[in-house]
């Protein structure tokens, strides 16, 4: 994996640009990675629902749950699918709308200073070995590219929005990530 610092894009990710982002505050560089999980429809994998949600093209008639969420304007920077495919929606130097109301180490609005990485999955199934390999490769590349990102500043959505969010959930293996990155994880909010 290689991040182009000028474009904020990672290779070899499939690019699927989302409009759900804006500029980070002046002089703010990413200093936190937030891990999420997502599946659309819920607990189903492999379809186009995630791409459609993050690009504001989700058809409310395709699934009952879609009618509840099709109005949302959300996107993470990256998605890692269960087969290891990496999809990028937002350049890393932009603020993606992934964390919502959140707080990390007494700093609110985590979208301002974080990179959001979604894993295709749910709170009820284990993630795949290839997802962990790709996640580790992505994080390593990001930390090499952005000196403000430290391996110990990786957390879950559940930690920055407790009570509101539960992802990446109980089946995310923090030990795999911690051991691979030689960093104590997850970093708590």
C-alpha positions as CSV (number, residue, x, y, z in Angstrom):
1,X,0.0,0.0,0.0
2,X,1.2,3.5,-0.8
3,X,-0.4,6.8,0.1
4,X,0.1,9.8,-2.3
5,X,0.3,12.7,0.1
6,X,-0.7,15.3,-2.4
7,X,-3.9,13.6,-3.5
8,X,-4.6,11.8,-0.2
9,X,-5.3,8.6,-2.1
10,X,-4.0,5.1,-1.4
11,X,-2.9,2.6,-4.0
12,X,-4.1,0.1,-5.0
13,X,-7.6,0.9,-3.7
14,X,-10.6,1.1,-5.9
15,X,-11.6,4.8,-5.9
16,X,-15.4,5.5,-5.5
17,X,-15.5,9.2,-4.6
18,X,-18.1,10.3,-2.1
19,X,-19.6,13.8,-1.7
20,X,-19.9,13.3,2.0
21,X,-16.8,15.2,3.1
22,X,-15.4,18.7,3.4
23,X,-12.1,20.4,4.4
24,X,-10.5,19.7,7.8
25,X,-10.0,22.7,10.0
26,X,-7.1,24.9,9.1
27,X,-3.7,23.3,9.9
28,X,-5.3,20.0,11.2
29,X,-3.7,16.8,10.1
30,X,-5.0,13.3,10.8
31,X,-3.9,12.1,14.2
32,X,-6.4,9.3,15.0
33,X,-7.7,6.2,13.1
34,X,-11.2,5.1,13.9
35,X,-12.2,1.5,13.1
36,X,-15.9,0.8,12.2
37,X,-17.9,-2.1,10.8
38,X,-20.7,-1.9,8.3
39,X,-22.9,-4.3,6.3
40,X,-25.8,-3.4,4.0
41,X,-28.3,-4.8,4.2
42,X,-27.6,-5.5,7.8
43,X,-25.6,-8.7,8.4
44,X,-25.4,-9.4,4.6
45,X,-22.1,-9.1,2.8
46,X,-20.9,-8.5,-0.8
47,X,-23.6,-6.3,-2.2
48,X,-23.4,-2.7,-3.5
49,X,-25.3,-1.1,-0.6
50,X,-22.2,0.3,1.1
51,X,-21.0,2.0,-2.1
52,X,-24.5,3.3,-2.7
53,X,-24.9,4.7,0.9
54,X,-21.5,6.4,0.8
55,X,-22.2,8.0,-2.6
56,X,-25.8,9.1,-1.8
57,X,-27.3,6.5,-4.3
58,X,-29.0,4.2,-1.9
59,X,-32.5,3.2,-3.2
60,X,-35.0,3.1,-0.4
61,X,-37.1,0.6,-2.4
62,X,-34.2,-2.0,-2.5
63,X,-34.5,-3.1,1.2
64,X,-36.8,-2.0,4.1
65,X,-33.8,-0.9,6.1
66,X,-32.6,1.4,3.3
67,X,-35.7,3.5,3.7
68,X,-34.5,4.4,7.2
69,X,-31.0,5.4,6.2
70,X,-31.1,6.6,2.6
71,X,-31.2,10.3,3.8
72,X,-27.9,10.0,5.6
73,X,-24.9,11.9,4.2
74,X,-22.1,9.7,5.6
75,X,-18.8,8.1,4.4
76,X,-15.6,6.8,5.8
77,X,-12.3,7.3,4.1
78,X,-11.9,3.6,3.4
79,X,-13.8,0.3,3.3
80,X,-12.1,-3.1,3.5
81,X,-14.4,-5.7,2.2
82,X,-14.4,-9.3,3.4
83,X,-12.4,-10.5,0.5
84,X,-9.7,-7.9,1.2
85,X,-10.7,-5.3,-1.5
86,X,-9.9,-1.8,-0.4
87,X,-12.3,0.9,-1.5
88,X,-11.6,4.6,-0.9
89,X,-14.4,7.2,-0.7
90,X,-12.6,10.3,0.7
91,X,-9.0,11.5,0.4
92,X,-7.2,11.3,3.7
93,X,-6.5,15.1,3.9
94,X,-10.3,15.7,3.8
95,X,-12.8,15.4,6.7
96,X,-15.0,12.4,6.0
97,X,-18.4,12.2,7.8
98,X,-17.9,8.9,9.6
99,X,-17.7,9.5,13.4
100,X,-20.6,11.8,14.2
101,X,-20.9,13.1,17.7
102,X,-17.7,11.8,19.2
103,X,-14.9,12.5,21.7
104,X,-11.3,11.2,21.9
105,X,-9.0,12.2,24.8
106,X,-11.2,15.2,25.6
107,X,-11.2,16.4,22.0
108,X,-14.7,16.6,20.4
109,X,-15.6,16.2,16.8
110,X,-13.3,13.3,15.9
111,X,-14.1,13.8,12.2
112,X,-11.9,16.9,12.3
113,X,-8.7,14.9,13.1
114,X,-9.4,11.3,12.3
115,X,-9.3,8.8,9.4
116,X,-12.3,6.4,9.3
117,X,-11.8,2.8,8.2
118,X,-14.8,0.6,7.8
119,X,-14.5,-3.2,7.8
120,X,-17.3,-5.0,6.0
121,X,-18.8,-7.0,8.8
122,X,-21.1,-6.7,11.9
123,X,-21.1,-7.0,15.6
124,X,-22.0,-10.7,15.2
125,X,-19.4,-12.3,13.0
126,X,-15.6,-12.6,13.0
127,X,-13.6,-10.5,10.5
128,X,-11.5,-12.3,7.9
129,X,-7.8,-12.9,8.0
130,X,-7.4,-10.9,4.8
131,X,-9.2,-8.0,6.3
132,X,-6.7,-7.9,9.2
133,X,-3.8,-8.1,6.7
134,X,-5.2,-5.3,4.6
135,X,-6.0,-3.2,7.7
136,X,-2.4,-3.6,9.0
137,X,-1.0,-2.7,5.6
138,X,-3.2,0.4,5.3
139,X,-2.4,1.6,8.9
140,X,1.3,1.1,8.3
141,X,1.2,3.1,5.1
142,X,-0.8,5.9,6.8
143,X,1.6,6.1,9.7
144,X,4.6,6.3,7.4
145,X,2.9,9.1,5.3
146,X,1.4,11.2,8.1
147,X,3.9,11.9,11.0
148,X,0.9,13.1,13.1
149,X,-0.5,9.5,13.1
150,X,0.9,7.3,15.8
151,X,0.2,3.5,15.9
152,X,-1.1,3.8,19.4
153,X,-3.8,6.3,18.3
154,X,-6.2,3.7,16.9
155,X,-9.6,3.2,18.4
156,X,-13.1,1.9,17.7
157,X,-16.2,3.9,17.0
158,X,-17.6,2.3,20.2
159,X,-14.9,4.0,22.2
160,X,-15.4,7.5,20.9
161,X,-19.2,7.4,20.8
162,X,-20.0,5.0,23.8
163,X,-23.7,4.3,24.2
164,X,-24.4,5.5,20.7
165,X,-22.2,3.1,18.7
166,X,-21.0,-0.5,19.1
167,X,-18.7,-1.0,16.2
168,X,-16.3,-2.6,15.4
169,X,-17.9,-4.8,18.0
170,X,-17.0,-7.8,20.2
171,X,-15.7,-9.9,17.3
172,X,-13.0,-7.4,16.3
173,X,-9.7,-8.9,17.5
174,X,-7.7,-6.0,18.9
175,X,-4.9,-8.3,19.9
176,X,-4.1,-9.2,16.2
177,X,-3.9,-5.5,15.5
178,X,-1.9,-4.6,18.6
179,X,0.6,-7.4,18.1
180,X,1.1,-6.6,14.5
181,X,1.6,-2.9,15.0
182,X,3.5,-3.3,18.3
183,X,1.2,-0.8,19.9
184,X,-1.2,-1.1,22.9
185,X,-4.7,-1.0,21.5
186,X,-7.5,0.1,21.5
187,X,-6.8,3.6,22.5
188,X,-9.7,4.6,24.7
189,X,-11.6,7.8,24.2
